[in-house]
């Protein structure tokens, strides 16, 4: 079975969301997928249905964008989307 974050990544890309970059060893995570476009509703709904994922959002600051994320702390993988204005 595909890991939860990878399910979200596959769905997001099938909906036309562009992948900005992939970062390795970022904080507590082995892999973080940074997406270029805001999170579609379908991705948000699937993420909330997957019990192994934790939702988090960040208001941003002068140096970092506001974003929303789904985190898989056990596998140490995350996916991050810029917050829609």
N, CA, C and O atoms as CSV, one atom per row, in Angstrom:
chain,resi,resn,atom,element,x,y,z
A,1,UNK,N,N,0.836,-1.191,0.000
A,1,UNK,CA,C,0.000,0.000,0.000
A,1,UNK,C,C,0.877,1.250,0.000
A,1,UNK,O,O,1.909,1.295,0.671
A,2,UNK,N,N,0.462,2.251,-0.750
A,2,UNK,CA,C,1.205,3.495,-0.853
A,2,UNK,C,C,1.097,4.268,0.468
A,2,UNK,O,O,0.021,4.348,1.060
A,3,UNK,N,N,2.223,4.835,0.923
A,3,UNK,CA,C,2.221,5.635,2.142
A,3,UNK,C,C,1.292,6.839,1.973
A,3,UNK,O,O,1.057,7.303,0.857
A,4,UNK,N,N,0.774,7.331,3.084
A,4,UNK,CA,C,-0.258,8.369,3.063
A,4,UNK,C,C,0.181,9.648,2.355
A,4,UNK,O,O,-0.557,10.162,1.515
A,5,UNK,N,N,1.355,10.169,2.671
A,5,UNK,CA,C,1.804,11.412,2.031
A,5,UNK,C,C,1.959,11.210,0.534
A,5,UNK,O,O,1.634,12.103,-0.248
A,6,UNK,N,N,2.447,10.058,0.129
A,6,UNK,CA,C,2.599,9.789,-1.297
A,6,UNK,C,C,1.236,9.711,-1.995
A,6,UNK,O,O,1.118,10.071,-3.166
A,7,UNK,N,N,0.204,9.243,-1.277
A,7,UNK,CA,C,-1.153,9.261,-1.838
A,7,UNK,C,C,-1.600,10.696,-2.102
A,7,UNK,O,O,-2.184,10.992,-3.144
A,8,UNK,N,N,-1.319,11.583,-1.147
A,8,UNK,CA,C,-1.678,12.993,-1.330
A,8,UNK,C,C,-0.890,13.616,-2.475
A,8,UNK,O,O,-1.439,14.384,-3.265
A,9,UNK,N,N,0.385,13.289,-2.565
A,9,UNK,CA,C,1.231,13.807,-3.642
A,9,UNK,C,C,0.695,13.372,-4.999
A,9,UNK,O,O,0.580,14.186,-5.916
A,10,UNK,N,N,0.369,12.097,-5.128
A,10,UNK,CA,C,-0.149,11.576,-6.396
A,10,UNK,C,C,-1.464,12.255,-6.765
A,10,UNK,O,O,-1.662,12.642,-7.916
A,11,UNK,N,N,-2.367,12.401,-5.790
A,11,UNK,CA,C,-3.646,13.056,-6.050
A,11,UNK,C,C,-3.431,14.516,-6.438
A,11,UNK,O,O,-4.015,14.988,-7.412
A,12,UNK,N,N,-2.609,15.224,-5.694
A,12,UNK,CA,C,-2.358,16.642,-5.989
A,12,UNK,C,C,-1.821,16.819,-7.403
A,12,UNK,O,O,-2.291,17.682,-8.144
A,13,UNK,N,N,-0.851,16.014,-7.776
A,13,UNK,CA,C,-0.266,16.139,-9.115
A,13,UNK,C,C,-1.279,15.767,-10.194
A,13,UNK,O,O,-1.262,16.347,-11.280
A,14,UNK,N,N,-2.161,14.808,-9.910
A,14,UNK,CA,C,-3.189,14.455,-10.897
A,14,UNK,C,C,-4.196,15.590,-11.086
A,14,UNK,O,O,-4.865,15.667,-12.116
A,15,UNK,N,N,-4.300,16.467,-10.091
A,15,UNK,CA,C,-5.195,17.623,-10.159
A,15,UNK,C,C,-4.490,18.865,-10.710
A,15,UNK,O,O,-5.070,19.949,-10.758
A,16,UNK,N,N,-3.240,18.691,-11.122
A,16,UNK,CA,C,-2.510,19.794,-11.737
A,16,UNK,C,C,-1.660,20.626,-10.799
A,16,UNK,O,O,-1.110,21.646,-11.215
A,17,UNK,N,N,-1.538,20.219,-9.544
A,17,UNK,CA,C,-0.687,20.944,-8.607
A,17,UNK,C,C,0.771,20.642,-8.948
A,17,UNK,O,O,1.165,19.486,-9.106
A,18,UNK,N,N,1.551,21.698,-9.054
A,18,UNK,CA,C,2.961,21.536,-9.420
A,18,UNK,C,C,3.826,21.324,-8.178
A,18,UNK,O,O,3.611,21.945,-7.137
A,19,UNK,N,N,4.805,20.434,-8.312
A,19,UNK,CA,C,5.773,20.196,-7.251
A,19,UNK,C,C,6.868,21.250,-7.385
A,19,UNK,O,O,7.488,21.379,-8.441
A,20,UNK,N,N,7.101,21.998,-6.314
A,20,UNK,CA,C,8.127,23.038,-6.333
A,20,UNK,C,C,9.510,22.442,-6.110
A,20,UNK,O,O,10.434,22.680,-6.888
A,21,UNK,N,N,9.641,21.667,-5.043
A,21,UNK,CA,C,10.924,21.049,-4.727
A,21,UNK,C,C,10.700,19.916,-3.728
A,21,UNK,O,O,9.633,19.801,-3.126
A,22,UNK,N,N,11.713,19.097,-3.568
A,22,UNK,CA,C,11.714,18.045,-2.554
A,22,UNK,C,C,12.948,18.275,-1.698
A,22,UNK,O,O,14.060,18.392,-2.212
A,23,UNK,N,N,12.745,18.338,-0.395
A,23,UNK,CA,C,13.845,18.603,0.523
A,23,UNK,C,C,14.077,17.365,1.374
A,23,UNK,O,O,13.131,16.762,1.879
A,24,UNK,N,N,15.337,16.992,1.530
A,24,UNK,CA,C,15.709,15.864,2.389
A,24,UNK,C,C,16.272,16.388,3.703
A,24,UNK,O,O,16.911,17.440,3.752
A,25,UNK,N,N,16.022,15.634,4.758
A,25,UNK,CA,C,16.561,15.949,6.083
A,25,UNK,C,C,16.271,17.383,6.500
A,25,UNK,O,O,17.184,18.165,6.763
A,26,UNK,N,N,14.978,17.716,6.558
A,26,UNK,CA,C,14.530,19.044,6.975
A,26,UNK,C,C,13.914,18.920,8.363
A,26,UNK,O,O,12.816,18.384,8.509
A,27,UNK,N,N,14.601,19.404,9.360
A,27,UNK,CA,C,14.118,19.285,10.736
A,27,UNK,C,C,13.965,17.828,11.129
A,27,UNK,O,O,14.906,17.045,11.010
A,28,UNK,N,N,12.780,17.465,11.598
A,28,UNK,CA,C,12.504,16.094,12.034
A,28,UNK,C,C,12.110,15.165,10.890
A,28,UNK,O,O,11.836,13.987,11.117
A,29,UNK,N,N,12.080,15.680,9.673
A,29,UNK,CA,C,11.557,14.910,8.545
A,29,UNK,C,C,12.653,14.494,7.570
A,29,UNK,O,O,13.569,15.261,7.270
A,30,UNK,N,N,12.534,13.251,7.080
A,30,UNK,CA,C,13.469,12.752,6.056
A,30,UNK,C,C,13.187,13.403,4.721
A,30,UNK,O,O,14.111,13.739,3.980
A,31,UNK,N,N,11.892,13.584,4.405
A,31,UNK,CA,C,11.498,14.126,3.104
A,31,UNK,C,C,10.318,15.074,3.276
A,31,UNK,O,O,9.352,14.763,3.973
A,32,UNK,N,N,10.412,16.242,2.627
A,32,UNK,CA,C,9.299,17.190,2.579
A,32,UNK,C,C,9.067,17.556,1.122
A,32,UNK,O,O,9.976,18.015,0.430
A,33,UNK,N,N,7.847,17.347,0.669
A,33,UNK,CA,C,7.445,17.747,-0.684
A,33,UNK,C,C,6.844,19.149,-0.584
A,33,UNK,O,O,5.813,19.336,0.063
A,34,UNK,N,N,7.477,20.125,-1.216
A,34,UNK,CA,C,6.982,21.498,-1.242
A,34,UNK,C,C,6.248,21.688,-2.560
A,34,UNK,O,O,6.831,21.557,-3.636
A,35,UNK,N,N,4.972,21.997,-2.461
A,35,UNK,CA,C,4.150,22.173,-3.650
A,35,UNK,C,C,4.078,23.657,-4.013
A,35,UNK,O,O,4.174,24.523,-3.143
A,36,UNK,N,N,3.908,23.941,-5.306
A,36,UNK,CA,C,3.902,25.320,-5.794
A,36,UNK,C,C,2.521,25.959,-5.755
A,36,UNK,O,O,2.409,27.184,-5.797
A,37,UNK,N,N,1.475,25.158,-5.674
A,37,UNK,CA,C,0.101,25.656,-5.746
A,37,UNK,C,C,-0.657,25.305,-4.468
A,37,UNK,O,O,-0.298,24.350,-3.780
A,38,UNK,N,N,-1.707,26.071,-4.142
A,38,UNK,CA,C,-2.498,25.786,-2.938
A,38,UNK,C,C,-3.120,24.383,-2.947
A,38,UNK,O,O,-3.297,23.765,-3.997
A,39,UNK,N,N,-3.441,23.912,-1.760
A,39,UNK,CA,C,-4.001,22.577,-1.581
A,39,UNK,C,C,-5.440,22.502,-2.101
A,39,UNK,O,O,-6.297,23.261,-1.649
A,40,UNK,N,N,-5.708,21.605,-3.036
A,40,UNK,CA,C,-7.090,21.416,-3.500
A,40,UNK,C,C,-7.957,20.773,-2.405
A,40,UNK,O,O,-7.454,20.069,-1.529
A,41,UNK,N,N,-9.242,21.027,-2.476
A,41,UNK,CA,C,-10.189,20.472,-1.513
A,41,UNK,C,C,-10.102,18.948,-1.458
A,41,UNK,O,O,-10.176,18.366,-0.376
A,42,UNK,N,N,-9.944,18.298,-2.608
A,42,UNK,CA,C,-9.876,16.830,-2.650
A,42,UNK,C,C,-8.681,16.304,-1.860
A,42,UNK,O,O,-8.778,15.264,-1.209
A,43,UNK,N,N,-7.561,17.011,-1.914
A,43,UNK,CA,C,-6.366,16.607,-1.164
A,43,UNK,C,C,-6.612,16.803,0.330
A,43,UNK,O,O,-6.271,15.939,1.137
A,44,UNK,N,N,-7.202,17.938,0.695
A,44,UNK,CA,C,-7.501,18.212,2.106
A,44,UNK,C,C,-8.430,17.135,2.680
A,44,UNK,O,O,-8.205,16.645,3.786
A,45,UNK,N,N,-9.462,16.772,1.933
A,45,UNK,CA,C,-10.413,15.762,2.414
A,45,UNK,C,C,-9.752,14.399,2.571
A,45,UNK,O,O,-9.968,13.719,3.574
A,46,UNK,N,N,-8.946,13.993,1.586
A,46,UNK,CA,C,-8.255,12.709,1.696
A,46,UNK,C,C,-7.284,12.727,2.871
A,46,UNK,O,O,-7.219,11.765,3.635
A,47,UNK,N,N,-6.532,13.810,3.022
A,47,UNK,CA,C,-5.583,13.918,4.127
A,47,UNK,C,C,-6.254,13.788,5.482
A,47,UNK,O,O,-5.715,13.153,6.388
A,48,UNK,N,N,-7.413,14.379,5.622
A,48,UNK,CA,C,-8.141,14.293,6.896
A,48,UNK,C,C,-8.708,12.900,7.130
A,48,UNK,O,O,-8.938,12.515,8.276
A,49,UNK,N,N,-8.937,12.141,6.066
A,49,UNK,CA,C,-9.443,10.771,6.194
A,49,UNK,C,C,-8.351,9.765,6.540
A,49,UNK,O,O,-8.653,8.673,7.021
A,50,UNK,N,N,-7.100,10.110,6.306
A,50,UNK,CA,C,-5.981,9.192,6.559
A,50,UNK,C,C,-5.493,9.396,7.992
A,50,UNK,O,O,-4.873,10.412,8.306
A,51,UNK,N,N,-5.776,8.424,8.854
A,51,UNK,CA,C,-5.540,8.583,10.293
A,51,UNK,C,C,-4.071,8.761,10.664
A,51,UNK,O,O,-3.773,9.302,11.729
A,52,UNK,N,N,-3.157,8.323,9.821
A,52,UNK,CA,C,-1.742,8.439,10.158
A,52,UNK,C,C,-1.194,9.846,9.926
A,52,UNK,O,O,-0.044,10.125,10.267
A,53,UNK,N,N,-2.006,10.731,9.350
A,53,UNK,CA,C,-1.544,12.080,9.043
A,53,UNK,C,C,-2.037,13.098,10.061
A,53,UNK,O,O,-3.126,12.974,10.623
A,54,UNK,N,N,-1.209,14.097,10.276
A,54,UNK,CA,C,-1.536,15.227,11.144
A,54,UNK,C,C,-1.559,16.483,10.274
A,54,UNK,O,O,-0.644,16.709,9.481
A,55,UNK,N,N,-2.590,17.289,10.419
A,55,UNK,CA,C,-2.696,18.550,9.677
A,55,UNK,C,C,-2.043,19.656,10.494
A,55,UNK,O,O,-2.184,19.703,11.716
A,56,UNK,N,N,-1.333,20.537,9.815
A,56,UNK,CA,C,-0.733,21.701,10.469
A,56,UNK,C,C,-0.772,22.875,9.507
A,56,UNK,O,O,-0.711,22.694,8.290
A,57,UNK,N,N,-0.873,24.075,10.053
A,57,UNK,CA,C,-0.812,25.266,9.210
A,57,UNK,C,C,0.092,26.293,9.877
A,57,UNK,O,O,0.294,26.272,11.091
A,58,UNK,N,N,0.628,27.184,9.066
A,58,UNK,CA,C,1.585,28.185,9.519
A,58,UNK,C,C,1.181,29.521,8.918
A,58,UNK,O,O,0.965,29.618,7.710
A,59,UNK,N,N,1.080,30.534,9.738
A,59,UNK,CA,C,0.638,31.855,9.285
A,59,UNK,C,C,1.671,32.570,8.418
A,59,UNK,O,O,1.324,33.507,7.699
A,60,UNK,N,N,2.916,32.151,8.473
A,60,UNK,CA,C,3.962,32.814,7.707
A,60,UNK,C,C,4.568,33.968,8.485
A,60,UNK,O,O,4.066,34.362,9.537
A,61,UNK,N,N,5.641,34.493,7.957
A,61,UNK,CA,C,6.326,35.639,8.535
A,61,UNK,C,C,7.017,36.374,7.388
A,61,UNK,O,O,6.888,35.957,6.237
A,62,UNK,N,N,7.735,37.438,7.663
A,62,UNK,CA,C,8.357,38.180,6.556
A,62,UNK,C,C,9.328,37.353,5.705
A,62,UNK,O,O,9.635,37.728,4.573
A,63,UNK,N,N,9.804,36.241,6.242
A,63,UNK,CA,C,10.800,35.444,5.527
A,63,UNK,C,C,10.281,34.113,4.990
A,63,UNK,O,O,10.940,33.485,4.161
A,64,UNK,N,N,9.114,33.678,5.448
A,64,UNK,CA,C,8.571,32.371,5.071
A,64,UNK,C,C,7.099,32.496,4.700
A,64,UNK,O,O,6.346,33.243,5.324
A,65,UNK,N,N,6.708,31.757,3.682
A,65,UNK,CA,C,5.325,31.805,3.216
A,65,UNK,C,C,4.374,31.155,4.222
A,65,UNK,O,O,4.762,30.279,4.995
A,66,UNK,N,N,3.135,31.604,4.191
A,66,UNK,CA,C,2.083,30.921,4.949
A,66,UNK,C,C,1.793,29.613,4.218
A,66,UNK,O,O,1.666,29.595,2.994
A,67,UNK,N,N,1.688,28.522,4.971
A,67,UNK,CA,C,1.437,27.245,4.314
A,67,UNK,C,C,0.575,26.348,5.173
A,67,UNK,O,O,0.303,26.630,6.340
A,68,UNK,N,N,0.154,25.251,4.553
A,68,UNK,CA,C,-0.571,24.207,5.269
A,68,UNK,C,C,0.009,22.874,4.837
A,68,UNK,O,O,0.430,22.694,3.694
A,69,UNK,N,N,0.019,21.945,5.781
A,69,UNK,CA,C,0.783,20.719,5.599
A,69,UNK,C,C,0.032,19.509,6.132
A,69,UNK,O,O,-0.851,19.617,6.983
A,70,UNK,N,N,0.413,18.359,5.602
A,70,UNK,CA,C,0.067,17.096,6.227
A,70,UNK,C,C,1.380,16.414,6.567
A,70,UNK,O,O,2.291,16.333,5.742
A,71,UNK,N,N,1.461,15.922,7.804
A,71,UNK,CA,C,2.685,15.338,8.337
A,71,UNK,C,C,2.455,13.882,8.708
A,71,UNK,O,O,1.446,13.540,9.326
A,72,UNK,N,N,3.391,13.030,8.329
A,72,UNK,CA,C,3.410,11.641,8.785
A,72,UNK,C,C,4.639,11.524,9.674
A,72,UNK,O,O,5.745,11.275,9.194
A,73,UNK,N,N,4.434,11.706,10.966
A,73,UNK,CA,C,5.565,11.735,11.903
A,73,UNK,C,C,6.246,10.372,12.029
A,73,UNK,O,O,7.457,10.312,12.240
A,74,UNK,N,N,5.492,9.280,11.904
A,74,UNK,CA,C,6.100,7.953,12.008
A,74,UNK,C,C,7.061,7.683,10.858
A,74,UNK,O,O,8.159,7.169,11.072
A,75,UNK,N,N,6.663,8.020,9.661
A,75,UNK,CA,C,7.521,7.811,8.486
A,75,UNK,C,C,8.460,8.980,8.229
A,75,UNK,O,O,9.376,8.891,7.411
A,76,UNK,N,N,8.214,10.105,8.958
A,76,UNK,CA,C,9.035,11.315,8.838
A,76,UNK,C,C,8.989,11.893,7.420
A,76,UNK,O,O,10.014,12.234,6.830
A,77,UNK,N,N,7.759,11.989,6.895
A,77,UNK,CA,C,7.521,12.539,5.559
A,77,UNK,C,C,6.400,13.570,5.679
A,77,UNK,O,O,5.457,13.385,6.449
A,78,UNK,N,N,6.509,14.661,4.912
A,78,UNK,CA,C,5.483,15.706,4.942
A,78,UNK,C,C,5.249,16.253,3.543
A,78,UNK,O,O,6.083,16.107,2.650
A,79,UNK,N,N,4.088,16.888,3.374
A,79,UNK,CA,C,3.765,17.587,2.135
A,79,UNK,C,C,3.248,18.965,2.537
A,79,UNK,O,O,2.426,19.091,3.445
A,80,UNK,N,N,3.740,19.999,1.847
A,80,UNK,CA,C,3.428,21.378,2.201
A,80,UNK,C,C,2.906,22.140,0.991
A,80,UNK,O,O,3.470,22.063,-0.100
A,81,UNK,N,N,1.822,22.874,1.203
A,81,UNK,CA,C,1.194,23.678,0.152
A,81,UNK,C,C,1.151,25.130,0.605
A,81,UNK,O,O,0.919,25.391,1.786
A,82,UNK,N,N,1.370,26.089,-0.301
A,82,UNK,CA,C,1.192,27.487,0.089
A,82,UNK,C,C,-0.278,27.738,0.410
A,82,UNK,O,O,-1.165,27.190,-0.244
A,83,UNK,N,N,-0.526,28.558,1.408
A,83,UNK,CA,C,-1.915,28.889,1.746
A,83,UNK,C,C,-2.475,29.834,0.709
A,83,UNK,O,O,-1.798,30.760,0.262
A,84,UNK,N,N,-3.710,29.595,0.333
A,84,UNK,CA,C,-4.387,30.491,-0.607
A,84,UNK,C,C,-4.635,31.820,0.094
A,84,UNK,O,O,-4.941,31.850,1.286
A,85,UNK,N,N,-4.506,32.895,-0.627
A,85,UNK,CA,C,-4.700,34.237,-0.039
A,85,UNK,C,C,-6.134,34.484,0.312
A,85,UNK,O,O,-6.470,35.557,0.813
